[in-house]
Amino acid sequence: MKLERDSNCSSCAACANICARSAITMRLDDKGFYRPVIDTDKCIFCGTCEQVCPWTNVVSNPNECFNEPRTVAAFAKNDSIRLESSSGGIFTMYHPEMDDNKGTSVVLLNSNHGKTLFDSIADKIVQCESKLEYAIEGNPCIVRSSNPHPKRAEFFANLDKCSMDDLINKYSPYPSFPKRMYH
């Protein structure tokens, strides 16, 4: 199996969480990064881990968003929300709006003091079998690793059809807020 184990690996653990044989574990390397370790006695060489790896798929999917990077920046205008948040408070601000609107749910993929919650993120996504709409917040490597595999396609069908702009346009309590977005 050709998994990104060194500088390209983002430690998202998508490979470990998708492996049906539990042949991949995430272990700290000597530099303090989680890296995939394959137990060759358990591995059946099915290639699923390669398919789900966001970095091996960049090469096989050249038309994806990495060709035209886009940045969307926003923050909560409410000082108390913004100051209590580690990411500007934008999802804290929109979560109540989204939650009240047709039962829409929000999955927050986040980090805890800079250490990503590798063990549970992808596993929880795989376990969730829902047709609700979802929004995801997280580091790019985590968001990217949450969507490339067919097992997750139905879960993310609605997410793929909308952007942060769409979410803000739909749920913003401030009609002029999207005009202040920078692309």
N, C-alpha and C positions, 0 to 999 in steps of 0.2 A: 504494500500500500504506500502511496506517495502522499503523506500528510505533511503539511507545513509545520516543521518542528522548531525552526530557528527564528530568524529575524522577521519573517513574514507572518508567523503565527500570532494571532491576536488573543489567544487563550480563551476563546469564546466557549469552548467545550461542546460545540454542536456535534462534533464527531463522536465524542464519548457518550453523549446523550442519545444519539440515533442508533448506536450499535446494538443490534438485537442480541448479540452474544456476550455483551459486556466485556469485550476484549480490549477496550480502550479506557485507560484511566488518566486523569490529569494530575501530574505531579510537579512539585516545585523543582526548578532547575537551580544550578549554582548561582544564578543571577537574580533569583527570586521571582521568576515568571512561571506560571503554570504551562506545561507542555504536554501534549498527548504522548502516552507510552502504550504501545501495542503489545499485548500478550499473544505471541504467535501461536501458542498452543490452543488458544480459544478462537482466534481469527479464522474465518472461512473465506477470506479474500473476496467478499461480495462487492466491494467498491462503494458501498453506501456512504462510508465516512468521507471518501473523496468527493462524492456528489454533494454532500451537505457542507463541505468546507468552503467558507466564503472566499478564501484566497486562491484555492485551486480552480474555483469557478469563475474568477475574474478573467482568466485566460480563455475559458471555454464559452463565456458569454460576453464578447467584446462590445455589444451594444447596450450594456447596462449603464446605469447612472454614473459610473466612474469615468466615462468618456467626457461627460459634461458636468463637472462638479457644481453643485448648487448649495448655497448656504442660506438658511433662513434664521434670522435672529429675532428674538422677542424677549420681553420681560414684563412682569406684572407691574402695573402702575401703583398698586397698593403697597405702600412701604412695608407694612407688617408682613404681608405675604412674601414679598421679595426678600426681605432680610432673614426670614426663617427658612428660606429655601436654599439649596445648594446649587440650583440651576436657574435662578432668576424668577422662579415661581409661576411660570407660564402654565404648567400642567395643574398645579394646585389651583390656579384661578379658573381653569376650564373644566376641571373634573366635576364640580357640582352641576354646571350647566349641562354637561354631557350625560351625567348620571340621571338627571331629571327628564331627559329627552328620550323617550321610547326605550328605556332600559339599557341604553348604551353603556358599555363597560370600558374601563381604561386599564390597560396593563402597563404598569410602570416598571421598566427594566432599568435598574439604577445601580449605583455603587454605594458602598458603605465606607466612608473615609478613604476613598480612592481604591478600595479593593473590590473588584467586581464579584458578584455573587454567582460564580461559575456553576456551582453544583446544582442550583435549583432553577435557573432561568429557562434554559432550553427544555429541561424535563417538564416543567409546568406548562410550557407552550404545547409540547407534544401531547400531554394528557388532556388538554382542554379541547373538547369537541363541541363548539358552540357556533351558532350562526349570528351572534350579536356583532355589532360593529365594535372595533377596537382601535385604540390609538396607542402608539408605543413611544416611550421616551427612553433614551439611553445613549450610551456611546455608540458611534457608528459601527464598530465591530460587533457589538451585541445585536443591534437592530439588523444588520446585514446577515448575521448568522441565524436569525429567527425565521427567515423566509425562503431559503433556496430549495427545500426538499418537498417532493410531492405530498408527503404525509401531512404537511402543514398548509397545503395550498388552500383548502376550504376555509380553514381558520382565518387566513389572511386575505381572503377574496375581497372583502370590503376595504381593507387597508390599502391594497394595491390600487384601488380606484380613486383614492383621495390623497390629498397632500396636506401639509400643515396649513397652507393657505386656505384650502377647502374647509378644514376644521375651524380655523379662525373665522372665516366668513360665515360659517354655519352657526357657531356658538358664541361669537364675540358679543359681549354686552355693550361694546363701544363700536358704533357703526363705522367710524373713521379709522379704527385701529389697523386694518390691513394696509392702509396707505402708508403707515409708518414702518412697514416691513422692508428690510433690505434684502436684495437677491444678489 
